């Protein structure tokens, strides 16, 4: 398996969406976090 590089922003997206998949966050809360990260 090779090395994968990504930005901090991309890493945050993956972490937030993983929480949604695991049921630890709602889509609404994830959208708020991701939207706040765009500013």
N, C-alpha and C positions, 0 to 999 in steps of 0.2 A: 504494500500500500504506500502511496506517495504522500508527500507533505502538502497540506492544504493551508494556504494563507488567506486571511480575511481581515477586514477592518474591524475595529471595535464596534462600529455601528451594526455590521452584519452579525457579529457574535451576539450582540444584545438582542437582535431580532430572533435569532435561533433560540436563545434562552427564554424569551417571552413566549414564543410560539410553542416551545416544549412544555411550558407550564400549562398552556391551554389544552394541549393534547393529553397531558397527565391529569387534567381536571383540577389543577391547583390555581387556575385563573380563568376568568371569563373572557369571551371575545371583546366585550365592551372595555374591560380593564386593560386588556392587551392593546386595543386600539388607542386608548389614552396614552399608554406608555410609549408606544411607537410614534404616535403623533407628536408627543412632547420631545422625543429624541430628534425630530426633524428641525426643530427651531435652532 
